[in-house]
Amino acid sequence: MWERLKRAFRAFFGGVVSSMEDPKSILEQNIRDMRDKVPQMNEGIAKARGGIVRLENEATEYESQIGKLKARIKACLLAKDEGLAGQFATELKRTMEALERNQQQTAAAKASYESLLKLKENYMREMRRKTDEAMRVIREAEAAKWKSELADVFEQFEVAGVDATHDEMVSKLRGKAADAEGRLLMAQESVDMKSIEIERKAQELEGQELLKQFKIELGMDKEAGGGGSPPPAAPEKDKEGGQDKTIGPERTQTT
């Protein structure tokens, strides 16, 4: 009975948690968590490097002490003070042992430091891979969401009968546009016919005016020329002098 209750509780709470999970948010949080660990790793690497520097400084100090102790031992032996030389020899032995331990610790610290560097390199490589993968999946999820929303929009068009209404309204607007264009063409044609008629009348008037001018020059239009001017008289020969006389409308000239 208790096992059944536990399974029921796990199933219930598991469903609640599953419904609350947002894969996109979880992936983004994972990326932030991985990036937050990088400063911690850098701090650990810096401490490891600092430990190596400290051990190397200690080794330098031990080597200096060993050099000094050797010199003192030699000086005591030359002075034939073997007791003091023995004390310096004992101290030299302890210092050399400390230097050996220091060298072992330095080697271990350097190996640990190299391991940390490799660990960070692998971590950074894996973080970049997972970050790229997560971002790619997030972009695909956003594209899928957009496609789903677009599909919902088209489904709503079909369900709500928007397609039929849209086509009907488009047809009506196109019909109105065609009617307006037809009226405009009729108006343009009417204006063109009026222009042609006016041009024809103008040409007729110009022709009549030109014909009238020719009649005036020939004296054929008495009304237009004010009675017209008689044609010039033919020359007559003077019977007496045998000279020609031309008689004009105003005076007679004898040549």
C-alpha positions in Angstrom: 0.0 0.0 0.0 2.8 2.4 0.9 4.6 1.7 -2.3 1.5 2.5 -4.3 1.1 5.8 -2.5 4.8 6.7 -3.1 4.4 5.9 -6.8 1.2 8.0 -7.0 2.9 10.9 -5.3 5.9 10.7 -7.6 3.7 10.5 -10.6 1.7 13.5 -9.5 4.6 15.8 -8.5 6.6 14.6 -11.6 3.8 15.7 -13.8 3.6 19.1 -12.1 7.4 19.6 -12.3 7.3 18.5 -16.0 4.6 21.0 -16.8 6.5 23.8 -15.1 9.8 23.0 -16.9 10.7 25.3 -19.8 13.5 23.7 -21.8 14.7 27.0 -23.2 15.0 28.6 -19.7 16.7 25.5 -18.4 19.3 25.5 -21.2 20.0 29.2 -20.7 20.4 28.7 -17.0 22.8 25.7 -17.6 24.9 28.0 -19.9 25.0 30.7 -17.1 26.0 28.0 -14.5 28.9 26.8 -16.7 30.1 30.3 -17.3 30.0 31.0 -13.6 32.4 28.2 -12.9 35.1 29.6 -15.1 36.1 32.4 -12.5 36.3 29.7 -9.8 38.6 27.6 -11.9 40.8 30.6 -12.6 41.0 31.3 -9.0 42.1 27.7 -8.2 44.7 27.8 -11.0 46.0 31.1 -9.6 46.3 29.6 -6.1 48.2 26.6 -7.5 50.6 28.8 -9.4 51.1 30.9 -6.2 52.0 27.7 -4.3 54.6 26.8 -6.9 56.1 30.2 -6.6 56.3 29.9 -2.8 57.9 26.5 -3.0 60.5 27.8 -5.5 61.3 30.7 -3.2 61.8 28.3 -0.3 64.1 26.1 -2.4 66.2 29.2 -3.2 66.4 30.0 0.5 67.4 26.4 1.3 70.1 26.4 -1.3 71.5 29.6 0.1 71.5 28.2 3.6 73.2 25.0 2.4 76.0 27.1 0.7 76.5 29.0 3.9 76.6 25.9 6.1 79.1 24.3 3.9 81.4 27.3 4.1 81.1 27.3 7.9 81.9 23.6 8.1 85.0 24.1 6.0 86.0 27.1 8.2 85.6 25.1 11.4 87.6 22.2 10.0 90.4 24.6 9.1 90.3 26.0 12.6 90.3 22.5 13.9 87.0 22.9 15.7 85.4 19.6 14.9 82.6 20.0 17.5 81.2 23.2 15.9 81.8 21.7 12.5 79.7 18.7 13.6 76.8 21.0 14.7 76.9 22.8 11.3 77.0 19.4 9.6 73.8 18.3 11.4 72.1 21.5 10.5 73.3 21.0 6.9 71.8 17.6 6.8 68.3 18.9 8.0 68.5 21.7 5.4 69.3 19.3 2.6 66.4 17.0 3.7 64.1 20.1 3.7 65.3 21.0 0.2 64.6 17.5 -1.0 61.1 17.6 0.4 60.6 21.0 -1.1 61.7 19.7 -4.5 59.2 16.8 -4.3 56.4 19.2 -3.3 57.3 21.6 -6.1 57.2 18.7 -8.6 53.8 17.6 -7.3 52.5 21.2 -7.3 53.7 21.7 -10.9 52.0 18.4 -12.0 48.8 19.5 -10.2 49.0 22.9 -11.9 49.4 21.3 -15.4 46.4 19.1 -14.6 44.3 22.1 -13.7 45.3 23.8 -16.9 44.3 20.7 -18.9 41.1 20.4 -16.9 40.2 24.0 -17.7 41.0 23.6 -21.4 38.7 20.5 -21.5 36.0 22.3 -19.6 36.1 25.3 -21.9 36.0 23.1 -24.9 33.0 21.2 -23.5 31.3 24.5 -22.4 31.6 25.9 -25.9 30.2 22.7 -27.5 27.3 22.6 -25.1 26.7 26.4 -25.5 26.7 26.1 -29.3 24.4 23.1 -29.2 22.0 24.8 -26.7 21.9 28.0 -28.8 21.2 26.1 -31.9 18.4 24.1 -30.3 16.9 27.3 -28.9 17.0 29.0 -32.3 15.3 25.9 -33.8 12.7 26.0 -31.0 12.0 29.6 -31.7 11.6 28.9 -35.4 9.3 26.0 -34.7 7.3 28.3 -32.4 7.0 30.9 -35.1 5.9 28.2 -37.7 3.3 26.9 -35.2 1.9 30.4 -34.7 1.8 31.0 -38.4 0.0 27.7 -38.9 -2.5 28.7 -36.2 -3.1 32.0 -38.1 -3.8 30.2 -41.3 -6.0 27.7 -39.5 -8.0 30.6 -38.0 -8.4 32.0 -41.5 -10.0 28.8 -42.7 -12.1 28.2 -39.6 -13.4 31.8 -39.3 -14.3 32.0 -43.0 -11.9 34.8 -43.5 -10.8 33.5 -46.9 -14.2 33.8 -48.4 -14.7 37.3 -46.9 -11.3 38.4 -48.1 -11.9 37.2 -51.6 -15.3 38.8 -51.7 -14.0 42.2 -50.5 -11.0 42.0 -52.9 -13.5 41.3 -55.8 -15.6 44.3 -54.8 -12.7 46.6 -54.6 -11.4 45.5 -57.9 -14.9 46.0 -59.4 -15.0 49.6 -58.1 -11.5 50.2 -59.4 -12.5 48.9 -62.8 -15.7 51.1 -62.9 -13.6 54.2 -61.9 -11.1 53.4 -64.6 -13.9 53.0 -67.2 -15.4 56.4 -66.3 -12.0 58.0 -66.5 -11.4 56.5 -70.0 -14.9 57.7 -71.1 -14.1 61.2 -69.9 -10.7 61.2 -71.6 -12.3 60.0 -74.9 -15.0 62.7 -74.6 -12.4 65.4 -74.1 -10.4 64.0 -77.1 -13.5 64.2 -79.4 -14.1 67.8 -78.3 -10.5 68.7 -79.0 -10.7 67.1 -82.5 -13.9 69.1 -83.3 -12.4 72.3 -82.1 -9.3 71.7 -84.2 -11.4 70.9 -87.2 -13.4 74.2 -86.8 -10.2 76.1 -86.4 -8.7 74.7 -89.6 -11.9 75.6 -91.5 -11.8 79.1 -90.2 -8.1 79.4 -91.1 -8.9 78.2 -94.7 -11.8 80.7 -95.1 -9.6 83.5 -93.9 -6.8 82.6 -96.3 -9.4 82.3 -99.2 -10.7 85.7 -98.2 -7.3 87.3 -98.4 -6.8 85.9 -101.9 -10.1 87.3 -103.0 -9.1 90.7 -101.6 -5.9 90.7 -103.5 -7.7 89.8 -106.8 -10.4 92.3 -106.2 -13.1 89.7 -106.2 -14.4 90.4 -102.7 -16.0 93.8 -102.8 -17.5 93.6 -99.3 -14.1 92.7 -97.8 -12.2 95.3 -99.8 -14.6 98.2 -99.4 -15.8 98.3 -103.0 -12.5 97.1 -104.4 -10.0 99.0 -106.6 -10.4 99.0 -110.4 -7.8 97.2 -112.3 -5.1 99.3 -113.9 -6.0 100.9 -117.3 -4.4 99.5 -120.4 -1.9 101.9 -122.0 -3.1 104.0 -125.0 -1.0 105.5 -127.7 -1.3 109.3 -128.3 -2.5 109.8 -131.8 -0.7 113.1 -132.0 2.7 112.3 -130.6 2.7 108.6 -130.9 3.4 108.4 -127.1 1.9 106.0 -124.7 -0.4 107.5 -122.0 -1.2 105.6 -118.9 -4.4 106.8 -117.2 -4.6 105.9 -113.5 -7.4 106.3 -111.1 -6.0 109.5 -109.6 -3.7 111.1 -112.3 -2.6 110.8 -115.9 1.2 110.5 -116.6 2.6 111.2 -120.0 6.0 109.8 -120.8 
